[in-house]
Amino acid sequence: MDAVAAQFAIFFDLLSHYGITNGNALAQINKAEGVRGNPAEHHFYIKNPEEGVLGQRSELARDLVGVFREFFSKMSSDNAEMMRQCFVDSRESVEASNQLERIVSQLTDDIRSLDTKHGEQLVEELKHVIKNKRSEIVLIVGNKGSGKSTFIDRFFSHVLSPIIRDECAVCVIDVSAYPGGVTDIQRWMSLELIESLERHVFDDDQGVGNTGDYQGLFFSTYQRWSRATFKDLYETDKVAFKNKFGEHVESMRRDHPQEYVLDLLRQFSNSRKKLSCIIYDNTDQFPSDTQNLVFQYAVALRKAVTSFGIVPITDRSIWRLSKAGPIQSEVSHTFYLPVPDPTAIIRKRVQFVRDIIAADEKNSGEYFAGKGIRISIKNLQAFAEIVEKAFLTSTDVTALVGALANFEIRRILEIAERILLSHSFKIDDLFKIYIAKQDNLYVDYNKVIKALLIGNYDRFTETASSYVANLFSVDPLSPESPLIRLYLLDHLNAIKAASSTVEDRYVKVIELLAHFEQIGASRENIIRILKHLFEFRLVESFDGAEEEISIESRVGCTPSGTVHLELALTNPAYLEEMAYVTGLRTKGAVDQLDQLRFRMRDSKSRLEFFHTFASYVYGEDGQKTHLPTADTFRNMLNVRRGFKARWMR
C-alpha cells in the first residue's frame, strides 16, 4: 500500500479502466521492460503554426460580419421564419410532408367526429380504441444537420392546412436541454411537457389558469371529493375544501408529473377535441440508454391517450434502438430526410437576402438598420452577387465545403463565412468591381481554397480551424510517419465503401491497433492520432454520444475524412499550405523549401517545391513504417504510390 500511495499514477495507469482502454497500461509495461518508442525529434518550420498572426479585416469586412451571421451562419430560433423559408425541399421531404399531413388529418378527423356524433358513454368506449389503435409515433430519420427540426417546425407552421393545424396542440420537448442523469429523464420530460401543455390548456402565455380551470381539468376528482371523500368539508367550509383540492393538484404536479401530463392530454382529447402532437427533439447527442428511455416515454404516452409523437433521429441511432428496444413494433411510420445539397442551402439564403432587399429598398433599408447592419442597399446587393459567384458558379467549391462540414447545415454556413471574410479573399476588391458595374466580376477558385485554409490568419493554424486538419503533422515527442493519417483514413474509407450495413462501416479501435502494429506503428500513437482525427470530425464514433475515442470505440470515416484524403493526394493549395506549417526533422529541407516559396509563381519552382516536400514525407514514411506486400496492405501501398506519383515528378 505504501508503494501504491507513493506511485499512484503508475498504479492507476496499470489497473484502471481508463488506463487500460487508453493504452497507458501498455506504455507503463513497455517502459518497465525497457522498450523504447521512437525518440523525440526537434522540428523546424517554414512558418511555425504557433506564431500565426491574426489579420486585420477592412471596415467593409467588419460590417459584413453582421450581415453574414444574420442571414447565413446564424442558426437559432431568433429568426425562425428565415429557417423555414430557407429550408431545402427535396422529393423525400415533400413526400414526408404529404404523408405526415394525411396521418394528422386522419387522427384529427377521428377526434372531431367524437365531438359531434357520440354521447359521453360512447366517448369513453371509443377512447380506449383510439389510444391503442389510432395513436401514432413517427420517426423522421436523417443525418446530423439535415434539417430535421426545421422540417418539423415548418411542417406545422406552413405545410399543414390551417383547418387541421387548429385541431392540434404542438408541444416540443428539446431533449438537448436535459442536464444529464439517465434515471430522471422521464420525470424531466414530464415537467417540460406540463409547461408546454398548460400554455395550450389555459390560453395564457405563462401557462397559469384560475381556480375554475383546475377544477375543470380535474373535474372527476373534484366531483368525487365533493360528493363522497370530503363531502362534509365541502358542505361546511368550501374555502378549506378548495384549498385542500389546490394542494392536491400542486402536489400531483410536483410529485407525480407523468400522471398530471396524462390528465392534461385527456383534457385535449376528450374536452377540447384536439390532437396533442409531441415532438421529442435532439435526442441523438445522448447515449443509447437515454434514447431508449425517451422512446419508452413516447410509447407510454401513445398507449395511454390519443397523441401524435414525432421523433427526429439519425440513421445510427435508429439502428441501435432497433437492435435493443421496442422501436420496430411501436413505430407507425418512418420517413427519411436526405442530406441537403450545399449549393441549394446557399442559394436559398442568397435569394432570401435578395427578397428582403427588394422589399426594403423603398424604405431606405429600415429592415437592415433594425438589425444593426450599417452598409447600404447597394453594398448588400454586391454582397449577394459575390456570394453567388464564390459558391454557386462552381460545384467544386460547394462540394468541398459540404464534405468538410459533413453536410451539416450550420457548419456549411460557418465555413462559407470563414472563406468570404478572410482577408486573403479580398472582398473589398470584388465590391469595387461590382459597384463600378464592371462585367468581369470573377472569383478565383484558388483564392477560395486559400481563404478556406488560412481563414483570417497569415498561415494555416490548426488551433484556429475546426474544419481543416493537417494530415502531415507529426508529434515531435512521439513521431510517426507523416503518412500515417492518410493510411488510417484510406483504410476506414475503403471499409465504408465496401459495407452494406450501417454497423459494418465502423471498425473496432482494437482491430485498427492490431492492423497498424504490423507496419510498425505504436498503439499509443494510433490512439492519439485517432483522437486528433475525431476532434476535427474526420472520423466519427458509432456511438454518437461518445465524446472521446478509446480502445473500446467503433470508428468510421466521415465525408470530411474522405475529402481530406483527396486534398492531401491531389490538391496543390492544400499541400502548399501544409508544407509551410508542418514540422520537418531536417533543417536542410526547410531551408530549401523556404527559398522556393518566394518563387511559387514560376511553375518550375512550384513543382520543385512540391517535389521537395513530398520527397521528405515519402522518405520519413519509408524509415518509420514497413508495409508488407500481403494483400491486406494493398490499399496502404496504393496510397503511398499515389502520393509519390502525384507530387514527386
C-alpha positions as CSV (number, residue, x, y, z in Angstrom):
1,M,0.0,0.0,0.0
2,D,2.9,2.3,0.6
3,A,4.1,1.7,-2.9
4,V,0.7,2.4,-4.3
5,A,0.5,5.6,-2.4
6,A,4.0,6.7,-3.5
7,Q,3.4,5.8,-7.2
8,F,-0.3,6.1,-7.6
9,A,-0.1,7.5,-11.2
10,I,1.6,4.2,-12.3
11,F,-0.8,2.1,-10.3
12,F,-3.8,4.0,-11.9
13,D,-2.4,3.5,-15.4
14,L,-1.8,-0.2,-14.9
15,L,-5.2,-1.2,-13.3
16,S,-7.8,1.4,-14.0
17,H,-10.3,1.0,-16.8
18,Y,-9.2,4.4,-18.3
19,G,-5.5,3.4,-18.2
20,I,-6.1,0.1,-19.9
21,T,-8.6,1.3,-22.6
22,N,-6.4,4.3,-23.5
23,G,-3.1,2.3,-23.8
24,N,-1.5,3.8,-20.7
25,A,-1.0,0.4,-19.1
26,L,0.9,-1.0,-22.1
27,A,3.1,2.1,-22.1
28,Q,4.0,1.6,-18.5
29,I,4.8,-2.1,-19.1
30,N,6.9,-1.2,-22.1
31,K,8.8,1.3,-20.1
32,A,9.4,-1.2,-17.3
33,E,10.7,-3.7,-19.8
34,G,13.0,-1.2,-21.4
35,V,11.0,-1.0,-24.7
36,R,11.5,2.5,-26.1
37,G,9.3,4.2,-28.7
38,N,10.6,6.4,-31.4
39,P,12.9,9.0,-29.8
40,A,11.7,12.6,-29.7
41,E,12.6,14.9,-32.7
42,H,13.5,18.5,-33.0
43,H,11.3,20.1,-35.7
44,F,12.0,23.0,-38.0
45,Y,9.2,25.1,-39.7
46,I,9.0,27.3,-42.7
47,K,6.1,29.1,-40.8
48,N,5.6,28.0,-37.2
49,P,1.9,27.5,-36.8
50,E,2.0,28.7,-33.2
51,E,3.3,32.0,-34.4
52,G,0.3,32.7,-36.7
53,V,-0.8,36.3,-36.8
54,L,-4.5,37.3,-37.0
55,G,-5.0,39.6,-40.0
56,Q,-6.9,42.9,-39.8
57,R,-10.3,43.0,-41.5
58,S,-11.2,46.0,-43.5
59,E,-14.0,48.2,-42.3
60,L,-16.3,46.8,-45.0
61,A,-15.4,43.2,-44.0
62,R,-16.2,44.0,-40.4
63,D,-19.6,45.4,-41.3
64,L,-20.3,42.3,-43.4
65,V,-19.7,40.0,-40.4
66,G,-23.1,41.1,-39.1
67,V,-24.8,40.6,-42.5
68,F,-23.3,37.1,-42.9
69,R,-24.1,35.9,-39.4
70,E,-27.7,37.3,-39.5
71,F,-28.6,35.6,-42.8
72,F,-26.1,32.7,-43.2
73,S,-24.2,31.3,-40.3
74,K,-26.7,32.2,-37.5
75,M,-28.9,29.2,-36.9
76,S,-31.2,30.0,-33.9
77,S,-34.9,30.4,-33.1
78,D,-34.3,34.2,-33.2
79,N,-35.0,34.0,-36.9
80,A,-37.3,31.0,-37.1
81,E,-39.1,32.5,-40.2
82,M,-35.8,32.6,-42.1
83,M,-35.1,28.9,-41.1
84,R,-38.5,27.9,-42.6
85,Q,-38.1,30.0,-45.7
86,C,-34.6,28.7,-46.4
87,F,-35.4,25.0,-45.8
88,V,-34.3,23.0,-48.8
89,D,-37.1,20.9,-50.2
90,S,-36.4,17.6,-51.8
91,R,-38.5,14.9,-53.2
92,E,-38.2,12.9,-50.0
93,S,-39.0,15.9,-47.7
94,V,-42.1,16.8,-49.8
95,E,-43.3,13.2,-49.7
96,A,-42.7,13.1,-46.0
97,S,-44.8,16.3,-45.6
98,N,-47.6,14.9,-47.6
99,Q,-47.7,11.6,-45.7
100,L,-47.5,13.4,-42.3
101,E,-50.4,15.6,-43.3
102,R,-52.5,12.5,-44.2
103,I,-51.7,10.9,-40.8
104,V,-52.5,14.0,-38.8
105,S,-55.7,14.6,-40.8
106,Q,-56.9,11.1,-40.2
107,L,-56.2,11.3,-36.4
108,T,-57.9,14.8,-36.1
109,D,-60.9,13.6,-38.1
110,D,-61.4,10.8,-35.6
111,I,-61.3,13.2,-32.7
112,R,-63.6,15.8,-34.3
113,S,-66.2,13.1,-35.0
114,L,-66.4,12.2,-31.4
115,D,-67.5,15.7,-30.5
116,T,-70.5,15.7,-32.9
117,K,-71.7,12.1,-33.2
118,H,-71.4,10.4,-29.9
119,G,-72.5,10.8,-26.3
120,E,-70.3,10.8,-23.2
121,Q,-70.6,7.0,-22.5
122,L,-69.7,6.0,-26.1
123,V,-66.8,8.5,-26.0
124,E,-65.2,6.6,-23.1
125,E,-65.5,3.3,-25.0
126,L,-64.1,4.7,-28.3
127,K,-61.3,6.5,-26.4
128,H,-59.9,3.1,-25.4
129,V,-59.9,2.0,-29.1
130,I,-58.3,5.2,-30.2
131,K,-55.5,5.2,-27.7
132,N,-54.4,1.7,-28.6
133,K,-55.0,1.7,-32.4
134,R,-55.2,5.3,-33.6
135,S,-52.3,6.9,-31.9
136,E,-49.1,7.2,-33.9
137,I,-45.4,7.5,-33.4
138,V,-43.4,8.7,-36.4
139,L,-39.7,8.7,-36.9
140,I,-38.0,11.4,-39.1
141,V,-34.7,9.9,-40.0
142,G,-31.8,12.0,-41.3
143,N,-28.1,12.6,-41.0
144,K,-27.0,15.1,-38.4
145,G,-27.5,18.6,-39.8
146,S,-30.1,17.5,-42.4
147,G,-32.7,19.9,-41.1
148,K,-35.0,17.5,-39.2
149,S,-36.0,20.1,-36.6
150,T,-36.6,22.8,-39.2
151,F,-38.6,20.4,-41.3
152,I,-40.9,19.6,-38.4
153,D,-41.3,23.2,-37.4
154,R,-42.0,24.2,-41.0
155,F,-44.5,21.3,-41.4
156,F,-46.7,22.5,-38.5
157,S,-46.4,26.2,-39.2
158,H,-46.5,26.3,-43.0
159,V,-47.3,23.0,-44.6
160,L,-50.2,21.7,-42.6
161,S,-53.5,23.1,-43.6
162,P,-54.9,25.8,-41.2
163,I,-58.0,23.7,-40.6
164,I,-56.0,20.7,-39.4
165,R,-53.5,22.9,-37.6
166,D,-56.2,24.4,-35.5
167,E,-57.1,21.0,-34.2
168,C,-53.5,20.3,-33.0
169,A,-51.7,21.3,-29.8
170,V,-48.0,21.2,-30.8
171,C,-45.5,20.6,-27.9
172,V,-41.7,20.4,-28.4
173,I,-39.5,18.7,-25.8
174,D,-36.0,19.8,-26.5
175,V,-34.1,16.9,-25.0
176,S,-30.8,18.7,-25.6
177,A,-31.7,20.9,-22.6
178,Y,-31.8,17.9,-20.3
179,P,-28.9,18.4,-17.8
180,G,-28.0,14.7,-17.6
181,G,-28.6,11.6,-15.5
182,V,-30.4,8.7,-17.1
183,T,-32.8,7.9,-14.2
184,D,-34.6,11.2,-14.1
185,I,-35.1,12.0,-17.7
186,Q,-38.7,10.8,-17.9
187,R,-39.6,13.0,-14.9
188,W,-37.8,15.9,-16.5
189,M,-39.7,15.4,-19.8
190,S,-43.0,15.3,-18.0
191,L,-42.2,18.7,-16.3
192,E,-41.2,20.1,-19.7
193,L,-44.4,18.8,-21.3
194,I,-46.5,20.2,-18.5
195,E,-45.3,23.7,-19.1
196,S,-46.0,23.4,-22.8
197,L,-49.4,21.8,-22.4
198,E,-50.6,24.3,-19.8
199,R,-50.0,27.1,-22.2
200,H,-52.4,25.4,-24.6
201,V,-54.9,24.4,-21.9
202,F,-55.2,27.7,-20.1
203,D,-54.8,30.1,-23.1
204,D,-52.2,32.0,-21.1
205,D,-48.7,33.0,-22.1
206,Q,-47.4,31.9,-18.7
207,G,-49.5,28.7,-18.7
208,V,-51.3,29.6,-15.5
209,G,-55.0,29.0,-15.0
210,N,-57.5,30.2,-12.4
211,T,-59.2,28.1,-9.8
212,G,-62.1,27.2,-12.0
213,D,-59.7,26.0,-14.7
214,Y,-58.1,23.5,-12.4
215,Q,-61.5,22.3,-11.2
216,G,-62.4,21.7,-14.8
217,L,-59.1,20.0,-15.5
218,F,-59.6,17.5,-12.6
219,F,-63.4,17.5,-12.7
220,S,-63.8,13.9,-11.9
221,T,-61.6,14.1,-8.8
222,Y,-63.3,17.3,-7.7
223,Q,-66.7,15.7,-8.0
224,R,-65.7,12.6,-6.1
225,W,-64.2,14.7,-3.3
226,S,-67.3,16.9,-3.1
227,R,-69.8,14.1,-3.2
228,A,-68.0,11.4,-1.3
229,T,-64.4,11.6,0.0
230,F,-64.6,15.1,1.5
231,K,-68.4,15.7,1.3
232,D,-68.6,17.1,4.9
233,L,-65.8,19.6,4.4
234,Y,-67.3,20.7,1.0
235,E,-70.7,21.4,2.7
236,T,-69.3,23.1,5.8
237,D,-66.2,25.0,4.6
238,K,-65.9,25.5,0.8
239,V,-62.8,27.7,1.2
240,A,-61.0,25.0,3.1
241,F,-62.2,22.4,0.6
242,K,-60.8,24.4,-2.3
243,N,-57.5,25.0,-0.5
244,K,-57.2,21.2,0.1
245,F,-58.0,20.5,-3.5
246,G,-55.5,23.1,-4.7
247,E,-52.8,21.5,-2.5
248,H,-53.6,18.1,-4.0
249,V,-53.3,19.5,-7.6
250,E,-50.0,21.2,-6.8
251,S,-48.7,18.0,-5.1
252,M,-49.7,16.0,-8.1
253,R,-48.0,18.4,-10.5
254,R,-44.8,18.3,-8.4
255,D,-44.6,14.7,-7.2
256,H,-46.4,12.8,-10.0
257,P,-45.8,14.8,-13.1
258,Q,-46.5,11.9,-15.5
259,E,-50.0,11.4,-14.1
260,Y,-50.5,15.2,-14.4
261,V,-49.4,15.1,-18.0
262,L,-51.9,12.3,-18.8
263,D,-54.7,14.4,-17.3
264,L,-53.7,17.3,-19.5
265,L,-53.6,15.1,-22.6
266,R,-57.0,13.7,-21.8
267,Q,-58.3,17.2,-21.5
268,F,-57.2,17.9,-25.0
269,S,-58.6,14.6,-26.4
270,N,-61.9,14.5,-24.6
271,S,-62.9,18.0,-23.8
272,R,-61.1,20.2,-26.3
273,K,-61.2,17.6,-29.1
274,K,-57.7,18.5,-30.1
275,L,-54.8,16.2,-31.0
276,S,-51.6,16.5,-28.9
277,C,-48.6,16.5,-31.2
278,I,-45.5,15.9,-29.1
279,I,-42.0,16.3,-30.7
280,Y,-39.0,14.7,-28.9
281,D,-36.2,16.8,-30.4
282,N,-32.4,16.5,-30.2
283,T,-32.1,13.0,-28.7
284,D,-29.1,11.9,-30.7
285,Q,-26.4,13.5,-28.5
286,F,-27.2,11.1,-25.7
287,P,-26.2,7.5,-25.1
288,S,-28.5,4.7,-26.3
289,D,-29.7,4.1,-22.8
290,T,-31.1,7.6,-22.6
291,Q,-32.5,7.5,-26.1
292,N,-34.3,4.3,-25.1
293,L,-35.9,6.0,-22.1
294,V,-37.1,8.9,-24.3
295,F,-38.6,6.4,-26.8
296,Q,-40.2,4.4,-24.0
297,Y,-41.8,7.6,-22.6
298,A,-43.2,8.4,-26.1
299,V,-44.6,4.8,-26.3
300,A,-46.2,5.1,-22.8
301,L,-48.0,8.3,-23.7
302,R,-49.1,6.8,-27.0
303,K,-50.7,3.9,-25.3
304,A,-52.3,5.9,-22.5
305,V,-54.1,8.6,-24.6
306,T,-54.6,9.6,-28.2
307,S,-51.5,11.5,-29.3
308,F,-49.2,12.0,-32.2
309,G,-45.5,11.6,-31.4
310,I,-42.6,12.7,-33.7
311,V,-39.0,11.6,-33.0
312,P,-36.3,13.1,-35.3
313,I,-33.4,10.7,-35.2
314,T,-30.2,9.9,-37.1
315,D,-29.7,6.7,-39.0
316,R,-27.1,5.4,-36.5
317,S,-29.5,6.0,-33.6
318,I,-32.3,4.2,-35.3
319,W,-30.1,1.2,-36.0
320,R,-29.0,1.0,-32.3
321,L,-32.6,1.4,-31.0
322,S,-33.9,-1.2,-33.4
323,K,-31.5,-3.8,-32.0
324,A,-32.2,-3.2,-28.4
325,G,-35.6,-1.6,-27.9
326,P,-39.3,-1.8,-29.0
327,I,-38.8,0.6,-31.9
328,Q,-39.7,-1.9,-34.6
329,S,-43.1,-2.8,-33.2
330,E,-44.1,0.6,-31.8
331,V,-43.3,2.9,-34.7
332,S,-46.2,3.6,-37.1
333,H,-44.2,5.3,-39.9
334,T,-40.6,6.1,-40.7
335,F,-39.6,8.9,-43.1
336,Y,-36.2,9.7,-44.4
337,L,-34.8,13.2,-45.0
338,P,-31.8,13.3,-47.2
339,V,-28.7,15.4,-46.7
340,P,-29.5,18.8,-48.3
341,D,-27.4,19.9,-51.2
342,P,-24.9,22.6,-50.1
343,T,-25.5,24.6,-53.3
344,A,-29.2,24.7,-52.6
345,I,-28.6,25.8,-49.0
346,I,-26.6,28.8,-50.0
347,R,-28.8,29.6,-53.0
348,K,-31.9,29.7,-50.7
349,R,-30.2,32.2,-48.4
350,V,-28.9,34.4,-51.2
351,Q,-32.4,34.6,-52.5
352,F,-33.8,35.3,-49.0
353,V,-31.4,38.3,-48.8
354,R,-32.4,39.5,-52.3
355,D,-36.1,39.3,-51.4
356,I,-35.6,41.4,-48.3
357,I,-33.5,43.9,-50.3
358,A,-36.3,44.2,-52.9
359,A,-39.0,44.6,-50.2
360,D,-36.9,47.0,-48.1
361,E,-35.3,49.2,-50.8
362,K,-38.3,51.6,-50.8
363,N,-38.0,52.1,-47.0
364,S,-34.3,53.0,-47.3
365,G,-33.1,49.9,-45.6
366,E,-35.2,50.1,-42.4
367,Y,-35.2,46.3,-42.0
368,F,-31.4,46.1,-42.1
369,A,-31.0,49.1,-39.9
370,G,-33.2,47.4,-37.4
371,K,-30.8,44.5,-37.4
372,G,-27.8,46.8,-36.7
373,I,-26.5,46.5,-40.3
374,R,-24.8,49.7,-41.4
375,I,-23.9,49.1,-45.0
376,S,-26.0,50.4,-47.9
377,I,-28.6,48.5,-50.0
378,K,-26.1,48.8,-53.0
379,N,-23.4,47.1,-50.9
380,L,-25.9,44.4,-49.9
381,Q,-26.7,43.7,-53.5
382,A,-23.0,43.4,-54.2
383,F,-22.7,41.0,-51.2
384,A,-25.4,38.7,-52.6
385,E,-23.7,38.8,-56.0
386,I,-20.3,37.9,-54.6
387,V,-21.6,35.0,-52.5
388,E,-23.3,33.7,-55.6
389,K,-20.1,34.0,-57.7
390,A,-18.0,32.4,-55.0
391,F,-20.2,29.4,-54.2
392,L,-22.8,28.9,-56.9
393,T,-20.8,29.1,-60.1
394,S,-18.5,26.2,-59.2
395,T,-19.8,22.9,-57.9
396,D,-16.3,22.1,-56.9
397,V,-16.4,24.7,-54.1
398,T,-19.8,23.8,-52.7
399,A,-19.0,20.1,-52.9
400,L,-15.7,20.7,-51.0
401,V,-17.5,22.9,-48.4
402,G,-20.3,20.4,-47.9
403,A,-18.0,17.5,-47.4
404,L,-15.7,19.4,-44.9
405,A,-18.8,20.2,-42.9
406,N,-20.0,16.6,-43.1
407,F,-23.1,18.1,-44.7
408,E,-24.3,19.8,-41.5
409,I,-26.1,22.9,-42.5
410,R,-24.7,25.0,-39.6
411,R,-21.1,24.1,-40.4
412,I,-21.6,24.6,-44.1
413,L,-22.6,28.2,-43.5
414,E,-19.8,28.7,-40.9
415,I,-17.2,27.6,-43.5
416,A,-18.7,29.9,-46.1
417,E,-18.3,32.8,-43.6
418,R,-14.7,31.8,-43.0
419,I,-14.0,31.9,-46.7
420,L,-15.7,35.2,-47.6
421,L,-14.5,37.2,-44.6
422,S,-10.9,36.0,-44.8
423,H,-8.5,38.9,-45.5
424,S,-6.9,36.8,-48.2
425,F,-10.2,36.6,-50.1
426,K,-10.0,40.4,-50.8
427,I,-13.7,41.0,-50.7
428,D,-13.2,44.8,-50.9
429,D,-11.7,44.5,-54.4
430,L,-14.8,42.5,-55.6
431,F,-17.1,45.1,-54.1
432,K,-15.3,47.8,-56.1
433,I,-15.6,45.8,-59.3
434,Y,-19.4,45.2,-58.7
435,I,-20.2,48.8,-57.7
436,A,-18.2,50.1,-60.8
437,K,-20.6,48.0,-62.8
438,Q,-17.8,46.1,-64.5
439,D,-18.8,42.9,-66.2
440,N,-15.7,40.9,-65.2
441,L,-16.7,40.1,-61.6
442,Y,-14.8,36.8,-61.2
443,V,-14.0,34.8,-58.1
444,D,-10.7,32.9,-58.3
445,Y,-11.1,29.3,-57.1
446,N,-7.6,29.2,-55.7
447,K,-8.4,32.3,-53.6
448,V,-11.4,30.5,-52.2
449,I,-9.3,27.4,-51.3
450,K,-6.6,29.6,-49.7
451,A,-9.2,31.5,-47.7
452,L,-10.7,28.3,-46.5
453,L,-7.4,27.0,-45.3
454,I,-5.9,30.1,-43.6
455,G,-9.1,32.0,-42.6
456,N,-8.1,35.4,-41.2
457,Y,-4.5,34.4,-40.3
458,D,-1.3,34.8,-42.2
459,R,-0.8,31.0,-42.3
460,F,-2.7,27.8,-41.7
461,T,-3.3,27.5,-38.0
462,E,-4.9,24.2,-36.9
463,T,-5.9,25.6,-33.5
464,A,-8.0,28.3,-35.2
465,S,-9.7,25.9,-37.6
466,S,-12.3,23.3,-36.5
467,Y,-12.9,22.2,-40.2
468,V,-9.4,21.6,-41.7
469,A,-6.7,19.4,-40.2
470,N,-3.1,19.0,-41.2
471,L,-2.8,15.3,-42.2
472,F,1.0,15.5,-42.4
473,S,1.6,16.8,-38.9
474,V,3.9,14.8,-36.7
475,D,4.2,15.0,-32.9
476,P,7.9,15.7,-32.2
477,L,7.7,13.9,-28.8
478,S,6.3,10.7,-30.3
479,P,6.9,10.9,-34.0
480,E,5.2,8.6,-36.5
481,S,5.2,8.5,-40.3
482,P,3.7,11.8,-41.8
483,L,1.6,9.5,-44.0
484,I,0.0,7.5,-41.1
485,R,-3.2,9.7,-41.1
486,L,-3.6,9.1,-44.8
487,Y,-3.3,5.3,-44.3
488,L,-5.9,5.4,-41.5
489,L,-8.4,7.4,-43.4
490,D,-8.0,5.3,-46.6
491,H,-8.4,2.1,-44.6
492,L,-11.6,3.4,-42.9
493,N,-12.8,4.8,-46.2
494,A,-12.3,1.5,-48.1
495,I,-14.3,-0.3,-45.4
496,K,-17.1,2.2,-45.6
497,A,-17.3,1.9,-49.4
498,A,-17.5,-1.9,-49.2
499,S,-20.1,-2.1,-46.4
500,S,-23.7,-2.8,-47.0
501,T,-25.0,-2.0,-43.5
502,V,-24.5,0.9,-41.1
503,E,-22.8,-1.3,-38.5
504,D,-20.2,-2.6,-40.9
505,R,-19.0,0.9,-41.8
506,Y,-17.4,1.1,-38.3
507,V,-14.3,-0.7,-37.1
508,K,-13.3,-1.5,-33.6
509,V,-10.3,0.5,-32.5
510,I,-8.7,-2.6,-31.1
511,E,-8.8,-4.1,-34.6
512,L,-7.2,-1.0,-36.1
513,L,-4.4,-1.1,-33.5
514,A,-3.7,-4.8,-34.3
515,H,-3.6,-4.0,-38.1
516,F,-1.4,-0.9,-37.8
517,E,1.0,-2.6,-35.4
518,Q,2.0,-4.8,-38.3
519,I,3.5,-1.8,-40.1
520,G,5.5,-0.7,-37.1
521,A,3.0,1.9,-35.7
522,S,2.7,2.1,-31.9
523,R,-0.7,1.6,-30.2
524,E,-0.3,4.8,-28.2
525,N,0.4,6.8,-31.4
526,I,-2.5,5.3,-33.3
527,I,-4.9,6.1,-30.4
528,R,-3.6,9.7,-30.2
529,I,-3.9,10.2,-34.0
530,L,-7.4,8.8,-34.0
531,K,-8.3,11.3,-31.2
532,H,-6.9,14.1,-33.4
533,L,-8.9,13.0,-36.4
534,F,-12.0,12.6,-34.2
535,E,-11.6,16.1,-32.8
536,F,-11.7,17.5,-36.4
537,R,-14.6,15.2,-37.3
538,L,-12.6,13.3,-39.9
539,V,-13.6,10.1,-38.1
540,E,-16.7,9.5,-36.0
541,S,-17.7,7.1,-33.4
542,F,-20.6,4.7,-34.0
543,D,-21.9,5.8,-30.6
544,G,-22.9,9.4,-31.5
545,A,-22.9,10.4,-27.8
546,E,-19.2,9.4,-27.3
547,E,-17.0,12.4,-26.6
548,E,-13.6,10.8,-26.8
549,I,-12.1,7.8,-28.7
550,S,-11.0,4.9,-26.6
551,I,-9.8,1.4,-27.3
552,E,-13.4,0.2,-26.9
553,S,-14.8,2.6,-29.6
554,R,-16.0,1.7,-33.1
555,V,-14.9,4.4,-35.6
556,G,-15.7,5.2,-39.2
557,C,-14.6,7.7,-41.9
558,T,-16.7,10.8,-42.4
559,P,-17.2,12.8,-45.6
560,S,-14.7,15.3,-44.2
561,G,-12.2,12.5,-43.8
562,T,-12.7,11.4,-47.3
563,V,-12.3,14.9,-48.8
564,H,-9.2,15.5,-46.6
565,L,-7.6,12.3,-48.0
566,E,-8.4,13.6,-51.5
567,L,-6.9,17.1,-50.7
568,A,-3.7,15.5,-49.4
569,L,-3.3,13.3,-52.5
570,T,-4.4,15.8,-55.2
571,N,-4.8,19.5,-54.2
572,P,-1.8,21.8,-54.7
573,A,-3.2,24.6,-52.4
574,Y,-3.6,22.1,-49.5
575,L,-0.1,20.6,-49.9
576,E,1.5,24.1,-50.2
577,E,-0.2,25.4,-47.0
578,M,0.5,22.3,-45.0
579,A,4.2,22.3,-46.2
580,Y,4.6,25.8,-44.7
581,V,3.4,24.7,-41.2
582,T,4.5,21.1,-40.9
583,G,7.5,20.5,-38.7
584,L,10.4,18.8,-40.5
585,R,13.2,16.9,-38.9
586,T,15.9,18.2,-41.3
587,K,16.9,21.9,-41.4
588,G,18.2,21.5,-45.0
589,A,14.8,20.6,-46.3
590,V,13.2,23.5,-44.6
591,D,15.8,25.9,-46.0
592,Q,15.3,24.6,-49.5
593,L,11.5,24.9,-49.2
594,D,11.9,28.4,-47.7
595,Q,13.8,29.6,-50.7
596,L,11.5,28.0,-53.2
597,R,8.3,29.6,-51.7
598,F,9.3,33.0,-52.9
599,R,9.3,31.8,-56.5
600,M,6.0,29.9,-56.4
601,R,4.6,31.9,-59.4
602,D,7.2,30.2,-61.5
603,S,5.7,26.8,-62.5
604,K,9.1,25.0,-62.4
605,S,9.9,26.3,-58.9
606,R,6.4,25.4,-57.8
607,L,6.8,21.8,-58.9
608,E,10.2,21.7,-57.3
609,F,8.6,22.9,-54.0
610,F,6.0,20.1,-54.1
611,H,8.7,17.6,-55.0
612,T,11.0,18.6,-52.2
613,F,8.2,18.4,-49.5
614,A,6.8,15.2,-50.9
615,S,10.2,13.6,-51.0
616,Y,10.8,14.4,-47.4
617,V,7.4,12.9,-46.4
618,Y,8.0,9.8,-48.5
619,G,11.4,9.3,-47.1
620,E,10.2,9.6,-43.5
621,D,7.4,7.1,-44.2
622,G,10.0,4.7,-45.5
623,Q,12.0,5.0,-42.4
624,K,9.1,4.8,-39.9
625,T,6.8,2.2,-41.4
626,H,7.2,-1.1,-43.1
627,L,4.4,-2.0,-45.5
628,P,4.2,-5.8,-46.0
629,T,3.3,-7.0,-49.5
630,A,0.4,-9.0,-48.2
631,D,-3.0,-8.3,-49.8
632,T,-4.4,-6.8,-46.6
633,F,-1.9,-3.9,-47.0
634,R,-2.6,-3.3,-50.7
635,N,-4.6,-0.1,-50.0
636,M,-1.7,1.4,-48.0
637,L,0.7,0.6,-50.8
638,N,-1.6,2.3,-53.2
639,V,-1.8,5.4,-51.1
640,R,2.0,5.5,-50.9
641,R,2.4,5.0,-54.6
642,G,-0.4,7.5,-55.4
643,F,1.3,10.2,-53.2
644,K,4.6,9.6,-54.9
645,A,3.2,9.7,-58.5
646,R,1.2,12.9,-57.9
647,W,3.9,15.0,-56.1
648,M,7.3,13.6,-56.8
649,R,7.6,14.3,-60.5
